[in-house]
């Protein structure tokens, strides 16, 4: 029996992995429970002038499932999406730990390219 493992990916268009690698900055409240990760993509590969109006979520996908956020800001210059900033927030230590597990898997997937 072959075991199927879901790939680790970031998607804006469901089923289409973003090939650009984001700059990621983490922020946590002083109590350590709440926080956010700000993802910044320069020249994203899956968001275009033709489809940007339909982009409503950023999906963080791994073997445990998916995390998602609706907080997405786009920068457009001429007929080109130049930058995407998306913010994923957590409200508990459990949610933060789940986010960190995704982040480690995502980072490891980049070193295996």
Backbone as CSV, one residue per row, in Angstrom:
resi,resn,N_x,N_y,N_z,CA_x,CA_y,CA_z,C_x,C_y,C_z
1,UNK,0.840,-1.175,0.000,0.000,0.000,0.000,0.890,1.245,0.000
2,UNK,0.614,2.176,-0.884,1.387,3.400,-0.999,0.714,4.496,-0.197
3,UNK,1.526,5.188,0.609,1.000,6.284,1.412,1.108,7.578,0.617
4,UNK,0.009,8.312,0.525,-0.005,9.590,-0.196,0.173,10.708,0.814
5,UNK,1.125,11.569,0.582,1.368,12.707,1.451,1.045,13.999,0.717
6,UNK,0.191,14.794,1.290,-0.185,16.090,0.704,1.037,16.999,0.661
7,UNK,1.231,17.669,-0.419,2.352,18.598,-0.555,2.126,19.824,0.327
8,UNK,3.199,20.430,0.740,3.127,21.670,1.501,3.098,22.809,0.487
9,UNK,2.124,23.709,0.634,1.987,24.756,-0.373,1.253,25.964,0.188
10,UNK,1.433,27.073,-0.508,0.635,28.275,-0.294,-0.132,28.500,-1.586
11,UNK,-1.434,28.740,-1.462,-2.271,28.941,-2.645,-3.170,30.165,-2.469
12,UNK,-3.343,30.899,-3.543,-4.349,31.947,-3.631,-5.473,31.483,-4.542
13,UNK,-5.102,30.698,-5.534,-6.050,30.068,-6.451,-6.084,28.601,-6.050
14,UNK,-7.244,28.131,-5.609,-7.358,26.762,-5.118,-6.851,25.776,-6.164
15,UNK,-5.908,24.905,-5.742,-5.360,23.896,-6.625,-4.119,24.333,-7.386
16,UNK,-3.720,25.613,-7.248,-2.555,26.134,-7.969,-1.550,26.708,-6.966
17,UNK,-0.427,26.025,-6.778,0.571,26.449,-5.799,1.282,27.721,-6.228
18,UNK,1.419,28.644,-5.284,2.187,29.866,-5.531,3.666,29.490,-5.568
19,UNK,4.327,29.844,-6.662,5.738,29.491,-6.833,6.681,30.541,-6.236
20,UNK,6.192,31.762,-6.094,6.998,32.807,-5.468,7.131,32.531,-3.978
21,UNK,8.286,32.858,-3.434,8.526,32.628,-2.009,8.362,33.942,-1.250
22,UNK,7.566,33.926,-0.186,7.262,35.173,0.516,8.336,35.568,1.526
23,UNK,8.325,36.855,1.817,9.025,37.366,2.994,7.993,37.236,4.114
24,UNK,8.377,36.676,5.256,7.423,36.440,6.344,7.925,37.111,7.613
25,UNK,7.036,37.865,8.254,7.370,38.507,9.526,6.339,38.096,10.565
26,UNK,6.829,37.702,11.746,5.957,37.269,12.833,5.852,38.348,13.900
27,UNK,4.647,38.480,14.452,4.383,39.411,15.535,3.545,38.684,16.573
28,UNK,3.905,38.828,17.860,3.115,38.218,18.932,2.827,39.263,20.000
29,UNK,1.635,39.151,20.614,1.295,40.015,21.734,2.193,39.670,22.917
30,UNK,2.263,40.561,23.873,3.113,40.335,25.038,2.728,39.085,25.820
31,UNK,1.435,38.736,25.816,1.007,37.531,26.527,1.381,36.254,25.775
32,UNK,1.818,36.383,24.529,2.264,35.228,23.745,1.148,34.404,23.129
33,UNK,-0.092,34.722,23.398,-1.204,33.908,22.892,-1.662,34.357,21.510
34,UNK,-1.806,35.640,21.321,-2.276,36.162,20.038,-1.093,36.662,19.231
35,UNK,-1.272,36.630,17.919,-0.223,37.135,17.057,-0.620,37.046,15.604
36,UNK,0.345,37.353,14.740,0.069,37.292,13.310,1.368,37.078,12.548
37,UNK,1.204,36.552,11.358,2.297,36.399,10.406,1.910,37.201,9.172
38,UNK,2.794,38.076,8.750,2.555,38.893,7.561,3.407,38.332,6.431
39,UNK,2.718,37.865,5.388,3.364,37.293,4.205,3.401,38.365,3.120
40,UNK,4.579,38.591,2.547,4.699,39.555,1.461,5.300,38.843,0.250
41,UNK,4.513,38.791,-0.831,4.946,38.181,-2.091,5.222,39.304,-3.083
42,UNK,6.398,39.288,-3.678,6.735,40.235,-4.734,6.547,39.529,-6.068
43,UNK,5.789,40.124,-6.965,5.507,39.532,-8.281,4.965,38.101,-8.164
44,UNK,3.802,37.931,-7.564,3.230,36.592,-7.394,2.973,35.913,-8.741
45,UNK,3.056,34.587,-8.736,2.911,33.838,-9.987,1.475,33.422,-10.284
46,UNK,0.618,33.353,-9.270,-0.735,32.839,-9.502,-1.816,33.919,-9.516
47,UNK,-1.453,35.153,-9.175,-2.429,36.242,-9.185,-2.112,37.147,-10.369
48,UNK,-3.113,37.344,-11.224,-2.936,38.154,-12.426,-3.994,39.243,-12.481
49,UNK,-3.845,40.147,-13.418,-4.853,41.193,-13.632,-6.198,40.551,-13.968
50,UNK,-6.167,39.442,-14.677,-7.401,38.771,-15.085,-8.139,38.116,-13.919
51,UNK,-7.412,37.611,-12.898,-8.094,36.853,-11.840,-8.071,37.516,-10.467
52,UNK,-7.431,38.679,-10.324,-7.240,39.230,-8.983,-8.544,39.545,-8.255
53,UNK,-9.595,39.857,-8.961,-10.872,40.166,-8.298,-11.502,38.931,-7.654
54,UNK,-11.131,37.748,-8.118,-11.686,36.522,-7.549,-10.847,35.966,-6.395
55,UNK,-9.698,36.564,-6.115,-8.834,36.099,-5.025,-9.424,36.582,-3.706
56,UNK,-9.818,35.631,-2.861,-10.443,35.999,-1.598,-9.745,35.421,-0.383
57,UNK,-8.861,34.429,-0.579,-8.219,33.772,0.554,-6.790,33.380,0.206
58,UNK,-5.979,33.232,1.249,-4.677,32.603,1.120,-4.777,31.304,1.916
59,UNK,-4.438,30.205,1.255,-4.486,28.884,1.879,-3.071,28.429,2.195
60,UNK,-2.849,27.970,3.432,-1.589,27.371,3.842,-1.883,25.885,3.999
61,UNK,-1.351,25.054,3.100,-1.759,23.654,3.004,-0.603,22.741,3.383
62,UNK,-0.895,21.760,4.227,0.084,20.727,4.566,-0.637,19.435,4.900
63,UNK,0.101,18.473,5.420,-0.465,17.147,5.679,-1.557,17.150,6.753
64,UNK,-1.621,18.184,7.579,-2.653,18.275,8.613,-3.941,18.904,8.090
65,UNK,-3.873,19.498,6.918,-5.059,20.164,6.378,-4.693,21.531,5.851
66,UNK,-5.567,22.515,6.106,-5.261,23.855,5.627,-5.634,24.915,6.644
67,UNK,-4.820,25.951,6.658,-5.092,27.170,7.402,-5.451,28.204,6.340
68,UNK,-6.277,29.169,6.678,-6.605,30.176,5.665,-6.841,31.529,6.291
69,UNK,-6.694,32.531,5.457,-6.973,33.901,5.861,-7.628,34.639,4.700
70,UNK,-8.451,35.595,5.047,-9.091,36.454,4.050,-8.425,37.829,3.981
71,UNK,-7.421,38.061,4.827,-6.756,39.368,4.873,-5.678,39.428,3.791
72,UNK,-6.049,39.981,2.655,-5.156,40.057,1.495,-5.212,41.469,0.915
73,UNK,-4.043,42.052,0.702,-3.937,43.360,0.051,-3.057,43.210,-1.182
74,UNK,-3.491,43.797,-2.292,-2.751,43.723,-3.550,-2.239,45.102,-3.946
75,UNK,-1.040,45.132,-4.523,-0.501,46.358,-5.123,-0.424,46.127,-6.621
76,UNK,-1.011,47.052,-7.370,-1.061,46.923,-8.824,-0.341,48.106,-9.446
77,UNK,0.500,47.812,-10.429,1.195,48.848,-11.180,0.969,48.563,-12.657
78,UNK,0.259,49.464,-13.324,-0.057,49.235,-14.726,-0.938,48.013,-14.863
79,UNK,-0.508,47.047,-15.631,-1.257,45.797,-15.824,-0.568,44.631,-15.139
80,UNK,0.015,44.884,-13.958,0.798,43.857,-13.291,0.574,43.912,-11.777
81,UNK,0.378,42.758,-11.158,0.296,42.671,-9.703,1.741,42.666,-9.200
82,UNK,2.146,43.690,-8.489,3.543,43.796,-8.069,3.798,43.230,-6.681
83,UNK,2.758,43.236,-5.841,2.961,42.795,-4.468,1.647,42.321,-3.864
84,UNK,1.743,41.255,-3.063,0.602,40.757,-2.306,1.034,40.677,-0.853
85,UNK,0.259,41.292,0.023,0.506,41.197,1.458,-0.702,40.505,2.070
86,UNK,-0.430,39.420,2.777,-1.506,38.651,3.392,-1.153,38.415,4.854
87,UNK,-2.151,38.523,5.725,-1.916,38.389,7.157,-2.703,37.211,7.714
88,UNK,-1.961,36.267,8.309,-2.590,35.135,8.996,-2.484,35.413,10.499
89,UNK,-3.610,35.360,11.216,-3.628,35.642,12.654,-3.995,34.405,13.450
90,UNK,-3.493,34.336,14.688,-3.873,33.265,15.608,-4.284,33.905,16.932
91,UNK,-5.120,33.178,17.687,-5.676,33.704,18.931,-5.424,32.836,20.142
92,UNK,-4.615,31.786,19.996,-4.318,30.914,21.125,-2.971,30.234,20.897
93,UNK,-2.428,29.689,21.946,-1.165,28.956,21.848,-1.313,27.743,20.931
94,UNK,-2.466,27.078,20.994,-2.725,25.911,20.140,-2.711,26.304,18.657
95,UNK,-3.365,27.406,18.314,-3.367,27.888,16.926,-1.958,28.294,16.488
96,UNK,-1.195,28.899,17.397,0.178,29.284,17.075,1.032,28.040,16.800
97,UNK,0.898,27.024,17.637,1.672,25.788,17.444,1.335,25.135,16.111
98,UNK,0.054,25.159,15.728,-0.347,24.605,14.422,0.294,25.408,13.292
99,UNK,0.299,26.727,13.412,0.924,27.577,12.413,2.425,27.272,12.302
100,UNK,3.090,27.102,13.431,4.533,26.822,13.427,4.814,25.470,12.764
101,UNK,3.966,24.485,12.987,4.163,23.184,12.314,4.072,23.355,10.800
102,UNK,3.084,24.127,10.320,3.003,24.412,8.889,4.278,25.118,8.423
103,UNK,4.696,26.136,9.158,5.856,26.941,8.760,7.118,26.091,8.630
104,UNK,7.325,25.184,9.550,8.495,24.300,9.484,8.426,23.406,8.259
105,UNK,7.243,22.866,7.993,7.086,22.016,6.809,7.306,22.813,5.531
106,UNK,6.776,24.024,5.491,6.952,24.879,4.307,8.435,25.198,4.098
107,UNK,9.123,25.575,5.167,10.554,25.880,5.065,11.336,24.653,4.596
108,UNK,11.012,23.492,5.132,11.698,22.253,4.713,11.415,21.930,3.253
109,UNK,10.221,22.234,2.779,9.894,21.953,1.384,10.709,22.845,0.439
110,UNK,11.058,24.043,0.893,11.858,24.956,0.073,13.303,24.492,-0.024
111,UNK,13.798,23.848,1.008,15.180,23.364,0.971,15.312,22.107,0.125
112,UNK,14.170,21.481,-0.184,14.183,20.254,-0.996,13.929,20.530,-2.472
113,UNK,13.893,21.796,-2.871,13.608,22.142,-4.269,14.843,21.892,-5.105
